[in-house]
C-alpha cells in the first residue's frame, strides 16, 4: 500500500522562510559574539597577569639591591672619606704589604656597593676584613 502525502517541502509562504533564516543567523552571530567575548576576556586576563608580574618583579628587584652597604662585620673597619680623598688613596693606606692595590680598590667598591670610584666628603666606607690567603 502506498501513502501519498500532501505535505510539500517547498513552502512559498514568506512568514515561514523569513523566520527560519534570521534564527540561524542569530545563532551564528551570537556564537561569534561569545567567541569574541571569550577571546577578549582571555586577553584582558593575560594582560593583567603580565602587569602584575612586572610590578611584582620591579618591587622585588628594588628591595633586593640596596645602595647602602651592610653593617660592618667583625674584623672590618669603617673610614670616613675626607675632602680630596680618592678610592685609590684610601686603598693604598689600608692595603696589606705586597697586596695589589687594584684588588684592594675592587674589594672596597664591591663591599660598599660603589658603581664608580667617585667619593663624597663625609661618606663612610667599610674596609673588608682580609679573608683572602
SULGI-V408753 format. One line per field, one symbol per residue. phi: phi as a letter, one per 40 degrees, with the letter a starting at -180 (. if undefined). burial: b if it has 16 or more other ideal C-beta (glycine too) atoms within 10 Angstrom, else e. Layout:
phi = ???
burial = ???
This chain:
phi = .bbbbccbcccbccccccccccccccccccccccccccccccccccccdcccccccccccccccbccccccdccgcbbbccccgcbcccccccbcccgcccccccccccccbfccaccbbcgccbbccccccb
burial = eeeeeeeeeeeeeeeeeeeeeeeeeeeeeeeeeeeeeeeeeeeeeeeeeeeeeeeeeeeeeeeeeeeebeeeeeeeeebebeeebebeebbeebbeeeeeeeebbebbbebbebeeeebeeeeebbbbeeeee
